[in-house]
Amino acid sequence: MILDHLSVVLVESRGERNIGSVARAMANFGVSDLRLVAPKVDHLDDEARKMAVKASVLLEQATVYPDLEGALKDCHYAYATTRRFGKYRADFLHPESAADDLLPRLDAGRVAMVFGREDKGLKTEELDLCQRLVTIPTCGTIQSMNLAQSVVICLYEVCLQHGESQGKVQGSRKLATNEQLEILFSHMQKSLLRIKYLNPQNPEHIMRSYRQMLGRAGMDQRDVRILRGLMSEIDRIEDERRLLAGEIDDNDET
């Protein structure tokens, strides 16, 4: 089933009852892969099991990771939920449009929906590991939503549109994994720093824009190879320029 390719990732959850409620919501909507990043409580606690009810098996099967990068390593695309807005937090999707964007990607590989801490949400460097940002619009005096409620809303939209899309032809494009994307971005940053395109004091300022642009594109493995080839060519030309300028000699390592 296509929803087997969807993972729910909770970062540093602080409430046993919240984790149990998330497991129950996942069971409601046919999603089974729960990933916990450095949880602050025991997800197998009685309180979590009480809230999960018949979905306790999802708690038992949940995998625990020390950091978000590890949790997303085998994922091909990731959506991060956030309520905070700022310079590096733009181009948001609402749950309905996120579900529409997400479903075709499940044919290409594993996709994650990432939910942050109950009190502080996700950090900017954690958002950097995800390709798209999702926010749930509210109109009341309290803007941030309970963790489990947020998961319910997002999974409801995915399940609703999945039901509507049955019978439609899906693409077979194999998306790059998060690990492959991070290798690409690391290569890009090093290459662009060498040619002084990036500000060495704050290279992430421009790199975050590249992450967002390329994240919207949903790159496959061939796309990553092409861009890494471009970075390698930039490296080669920069090496030749430095050699001709006498900045390095033939025995220097770049």
C-alpha positions in Angstrom: 0.0 0.0 0.0 1.3 3.4 -0.9 0.8 4.8 2.6 3.4 2.3 3.9 6.0 4.7 2.4 4.9 7.5 4.7 6.7 8.1 8.0 5.7 10.3 10.9 8.7 11.8 12.7 8.3 13.3 16.1 11.3 15.4 17.3 12.0 15.5 21.1 8.5 14.8 22.2 7.8 15.6 25.8 4.4 14.0 26.4 3.7 10.3 26.6 0.0 11.0 25.9 0.8 13.0 22.8 2.9 10.1 21.4 0.2 7.7 22.1 -2.4 9.9 20.5 -0.2 10.2 17.4 0.1 6.4 17.2 -3.7 6.1 17.3 -4.1 8.8 14.6 -1.6 6.9 12.4 -3.6 3.7 12.8 -6.8 5.6 11.9 -5.3 6.7 8.6 -3.3 3.7 7.6 0.2 4.9 8.4 2.4 2.6 10.4 6.0 3.9 10.4 6.5 6.0 13.6 10.0 7.5 14.1 11.0 9.3 17.4 14.0 11.6 17.5 15.5 11.9 21.0 12.2 11.6 22.8 12.2 13.1 26.3 9.8 10.5 27.7 9.3 6.7 27.4 7.0 6.1 24.4 6.1 2.6 25.9 4.9 4.2 29.1 1.4 3.2 30.3 0.1 6.7 29.6 1.2 6.4 25.9 -0.4 3.0 25.6 -3.7 4.2 27.1 -3.9 7.0 24.5 -2.9 4.7 21.7 -5.6 2.1 22.6 -5.4 -0.6 19.9 -2.5 1.1 18.2 0.0 0.2 20.9 1.7 -2.1 18.4 2.9 1.1 16.5 4.5 2.3 19.7 6.3 -1.1 20.1 7.5 -0.9 16.5 8.6 2.7 16.6 12.2 3.4 15.9 14.2 5.9 18.0 17.0 8.1 16.5 19.5 10.4 18.2 18.9 13.2 15.7 16.7 14.2 12.8 19.4 13.6 10.2 19.5 10.0 11.1 15.8 9.6 11.1 15.6 11.0 7.5 18.6 9.2 6.1 16.5 6.7 4.0 13.8 9.2 3.2 13.5 10.7 -0.3 11.5 13.7 0.6 10.5 15.4 3.9 7.8 17.9 4.9 8.4 19.9 8.1 5.6 21.4 10.1 6.1 24.9 11.7 4.1 27.8 13.0 7.0 30.2 13.1 7.6 32.6 10.2 10.9 34.4 9.3 13.5 35.1 6.7 14.4 31.4 6.3 10.8 30.2 6.7 8.9 30.9 3.5 6.8 29.3 0.8 4.6 27.4 3.1 2.1 24.7 2.1 -1.2 24.2 4.0 -2.1 20.6 4.9 -4.4 20.2 1.8 -1.8 21.3 -0.7 0.9 19.4 1.2 -1.1 16.2 0.8 -1.6 16.9 -2.9 2.2 17.5 -3.3 3.1 14.5 -1.1 1.0 11.7 -2.5 2.7 11.3 -5.9 6.1 11.2 -4.2 5.1 8.1 -2.3 5.5 6.1 -5.5 9.1 7.2 -5.8 10.2 6.3 -2.3 9.9 7.0 1.4 8.4 10.4 2.5 8.5 11.9 6.0 6.2 14.3 7.8 8.2 15.9 10.6 6.6 17.4 13.7 8.6 19.4 16.2 8.7 19.9 20.0 5.5 20.7 21.7 6.9 23.9 23.2 9.4 25.2 20.6 8.8 23.4 17.4 11.6 22.7 14.9 14.9 24.5 14.8 16.0 26.2 11.6 18.8 23.7 11.1 16.2 20.9 11.4 14.0 22.6 8.8 17.0 22.7 6.5 16.9 18.9 6.4 13.4 19.0 4.9 12.4 20.0 1.4 9.0 21.7 2.1 7.4 23.5 5.0 3.8 23.0 6.1 1.8 25.3 8.4 -1.8 24.8 9.7 -3.7 28.1 9.4 -5.6 29.1 12.5 -7.8 32.1 13.3 -8.1 32.0 17.0 -6.1 33.7 19.8 -3.9 30.6 20.2 -2.0 30.0 16.9 0.0 26.9 17.7 -1.8 23.6 17.8 -1.4 20.5 20.0 1.1 18.0 18.5 -1.3 15.1 18.1 -4.0 17.4 16.7 -1.5 18.7 14.1 -0.7 15.1 13.1 -4.4 14.3 12.8 -5.1 17.2 10.5 -2.1 16.4 8.2 -2.8 12.7 8.0 -6.5 13.3 7.4 -5.7 15.4 4.3 -3.3 12.7 3.1 -5.9 9.9 3.6 -8.7 12.0 2.0 -6.7 12.8 -1.1 -5.3 9.2 -1.3 -8.8 7.9 -1.4 -9.8 10.4 -4.2 -6.7 9.6 -6.2 -7.3 5.8 -6.4 -7.2 4.7 -10.0 -5.1 7.6 -11.2 -1.8 6.9 -12.9 1.2 7.8 -10.7 4.7 8.5 -11.8 7.6 6.1 -11.3 10.4 8.6 -10.7 12.9 7.5 -8.1 13.6 10.5 -5.8 17.0 11.1 -4.2 17.3 10.2 -0.6 17.8 12.7 2.1 21.4 11.4 2.6 22.1 11.9 -1.1 20.7 15.5 -0.9 22.8 16.3 2.1 26.0 15.1 0.3 25.0 17.3 -2.6 24.4 20.4 -0.5 27.7 19.8 1.4 29.5 19.6 -2.0 27.7 22.7 -3.3 28.7 24.7 -0.2 32.3 23.7 -0.4 32.5 24.5 -4.2 30.7 27.8 -3.9 32.8 28.9 -1.0 36.0 28.1 -3.1 34.9 30.5 -5.8 33.8 33.1 -3.2 30.2 33.0 -4.3 29.1 32.4 -0.7 29.9 34.6 2.2 32.2 32.5 4.4 30.8 34.2 7.5 27.3 33.1 6.7 27.2 30.5 3.8 23.8 29.2 5.0 22.1 32.4 4.1 22.2 31.6 0.4 22.4 27.8 0.8 19.0 27.8 2.5 17.5 29.4 -0.7 19.1 26.7 -2.8 17.7 24.1 -0.4 14.2 25.5 -0.8 14.4 25.9 -4.6 15.7 22.4 -5.2 13.4 21.0 -2.6 10.4 22.3 -4.5 11.7 20.6 -7.6 11.7 17.2 -5.9 15.1 16.0 -7.3 15.7 12.4 -8.4 19.0 10.6 -8.3 19.9 11.7 -11.8 19.3 15.3 -10.9 21.7 15.0 -8.0 24.3 13.4 -10.2 24.0 16.2 -12.7 24.4 18.9 -10.0 27.3 17.1 -8.4 28.9 16.9 -11.8 28.4 20.7 -12.2 30.1 21.2 -8.8 33.0 19.0 -9.8 33.5 21.0 -13.0 33.5 24.2 -11.0 36.1 22.6 -8.7 38.2 21.6 -11.7 38.1 25.1 -13.3 38.9 26.7 -10.0 41.9 24.4 -9.6 43.1 25.4 -13.0 42.6 29.1 -12.3 44.5 28.8 -9.0 47.4 26.9 -10.7 47.7 29.6 -13.5 47.6 32.3 -10.9 50.3 30.7 -8.9 48.1 30.3 -5.9 48.8 26.5 -5.8 51.3 24.2 -7.4 50.9 20.7 -9.0 51.7 19.0 -5.7 49.1 20.9 -3.6 45.9 19.3 -2.5 42.7 21.2 -3.1 
